[in-house]
Amino acid sequence: MSTPDTTIHPHPTGAAASLASAHANPVDPQSYSTPGLRLYGGWFCPFVQRSWIVLAEKQIPYQYVEINPYRKEAEFLRLNPRGLVPTLAVVTTTEQDGSGGGRNEKEQSLGESAVICEYLDEQFADEGVYGPRLLPAESEGVEAVFERARCRLWINHIATRIVPAFYRLLQHTEEKVYTIEEARRELLKGLREFAAEMVRTGRKGPWFLGGRFSLVDVMLAPWAKRLFLIDHYKPGGVGIPGKGERKEEEEGAWARWDEWFAAVVERESVKATWSEEEKYIEVYKRYAEDTTQSEVGQATRKGRGLP
Ligand SMILES: N[C@@H](CCC(=O)N[C@@H](CS)C(=O)NCC(=O)O)C(=O)O
């Protein structure tokens, strides 16, 4: 069936095009002690960008395969019956019993961006090779275990407060039972609460954990990068108050938001996984006009939880 979604621009552009072409070839799992990875992605998709950022951050070997998830092709559905990107195919190899060096290959797959990101951080944990862990690890001590739980709490805040509010505002039309102001207030509240948590901990450094970049930053970065679409399409835009327009009690949180946002848009892995801005404007028109048939779009329209 042809929908506004099946005809979208077919491949990444800009920096993301260079990154995709640098990762066009399959990884030979025989040559690694770690699994061989294939990321099925869509250049436009913020959930995909999360996984792509983690692969880039940790310099993990992988193959990038661009697909249109709205077409639900058979090979893709075989890997992920839910038919959503990101989907990560994972090839592991094991020694063949009693043979002279032969290896067996096994392919499995994972969906769900947050699950994929945690899997990558745990599987590629050697800090000497893959850099700092993106979630505090048990080996860092008892404080780190608590910090990891706090990270998950705020990853949950992003998933349940910020991301749904982003789509409610972007898909707002005159026919909705809620007003654009209500949608805007909801998104601003989610962002402000996130920033207020960073103020509360009082850490130096731009990231959620202060000096250390983490999965919390990764989880929100793709929607932070896409806020400009709301400014482009919706009257009044996101409405983050500018300096001098802020209520006194909110000044600290918005200043902290500015600091986090400035750092996130300059992060190499975020820039490297980003296509040309005009292409996002084009591809998100169907959200702004509320004609998308995507699962996210339909769930938002029906007031249900996101897929
Ligand atoms: N909860 C999923 C959501 C993934 C998702 O909705 N991806 C969209 C693209 S942005 C998709 O594959 N849509 C296909 C469809 O709606 O049919 C995740 O975090 O990975």
The ligand as a Gaussian input file, in Angstrom:
#p B3LYP/6-31G(d) Opt

LIG

0 1
 N       10.293000       1.568000      20.396000
 C       10.997000       1.458000      19.149000
 C       10.417000       2.403000      18.108000
 C       11.054000       2.270000      16.742000
 C       10.228000       2.936000      15.642000
 O        9.042000       3.254000      15.827000
 N       10.848000       3.117000      14.465000
 C       10.116000       3.653000      13.327000
 C       10.938000       4.580000      12.446000
 S       11.333000       6.082000      13.272000
 C        9.667000       2.494000      12.430000
 O       10.398000       1.553000      12.218000
 N        8.446000       2.591000      11.918000
 C        7.863000       1.619000      11.032000
 C        6.354000       1.710000      11.107000
 O        5.839000       2.576000      11.822000
 O        5.693000       0.911000      10.438000
 C       12.494000       1.693000      19.408000
 O       12.806000       2.354000      20.406000
 O       13.326000       1.192000      18.658000

